[in-house]
Amino acid sequence: MKKVEAIIRKSKFSAVKNALHEVGVNFFSYWDVTGLGNEKEGHVYRGVSYSTSDIQRRYLSIVVNDDFEEVTIKAILESGSTGEVGDGKIFVSQIDEVYRIRTGAKGGNTLK
């Protein structure tokens, strides 16, 4: 099993969510995060332009069976990209075991 974590633009969340549902990834967690990166967002307040290093993004945490890793990553890459600096990152790590709390079942079948 793999854990796919993605940091994406908040404006692309709906497109990424729909793309994940289309490939069969129907469960994941997400939350709003603030971070620092190469992109510098500019703001205008009362006619004065300034930039900030705090960038608002959405963080997705998705655990999938190994056979869903590639389609999950492809869905995020294709739907989350604008081609500009600041589109985000995807991190993949190995998950050793998964347990379903309700039944105590363990293994890849608990992800279905």
N, C-alpha and C positions, 0 to 999 in steps of 0.2 A: 504494500500500500504506500501511497505517496501523499504528502501534504503539499499542496500548491498554495502559496501565499502570493497575493498580488496587491500592489499599490497602484491605483489607477486615478485618473482625473474623475472628479465627482460628476462632471458633465457627461462622462462616458458610461456611468454605472448602469443606466437602463439598457443600453446597447449590449454591454457585457453580460448582464443578467439574462437578457433574452437569448443571446448566443449560447450561454451555458445551458439554458433550458432546452434549446434546440438539439444539443448533442447528448442530452440525457443526464446532465448534472443538475439535479433538482434540490440539493441541500447544500448550503454553505452558510457561513457566518460572515457578517461584515460590520464595520463600524467606521465612523469618521475619525480621521487622524490629521494631525498637523506635523509637518516635517520640514527639513532643510534639504535643498538639492541644488542642481545646477541652474534650474529655472529661477528667474527673479520676476515675480508678478509686479506689475506696475499699477498704481492707483492714482486717481485724481480726486482731490478733495478741495472744494472751493477754488478751483482753477489752478491749484498747486499739484504738480505731479511728483510722486515719490514712489519708491520701491520698497518692498519688504521681503525678508528672507523666509518668512513663515508661509508655507504653502499648504492649502487645504486639499486633502486627498481622501479617497475611500480605500480601506484595507479589507481585502477578502481573504478568508481562510477556508480552504476546500480540501477535504480528504477524499481521495478516490482510490479505487483498485488500480493496480499497475496498468491494466489494459485501457484505462481511461485517461492516463497521464497526457499522452500526446494530443488527444482531441480537446482536452481541457485547456492546455496551453495554447493550442492553435486558435481556439474560440476567443480566448482573452487577447491574444496578439492581433487578430484580425478585427475584432470589434472595438478594442480599446485604443487603437493607434490613430493619431492625427498626423503623424510624421514630424511633429515639432518636439523640441526639447521639453521634458516634463511629462511625457506620456506615462512614465512609471517604471516599475520593475516587477519581475516574477521570480520567486524563490521556490525551489523544489527540495524537499527533504524526505528521508525515509521514515515511515511509521512502522514500528515493530508490532504493535497490537492495538486492536480496537475492541471495546466492550460496549454492549448495549445495557444501559443501566436497568431498564425495566425487567429484562429477562435474565441478565447475567451472561447472555451469549457472547461469544468472542469470535473474531476473525473477519475476513472480508465480506461475508454475507450480511454482517450487521450494517453495512453501508447501503443496502438496498431498501 
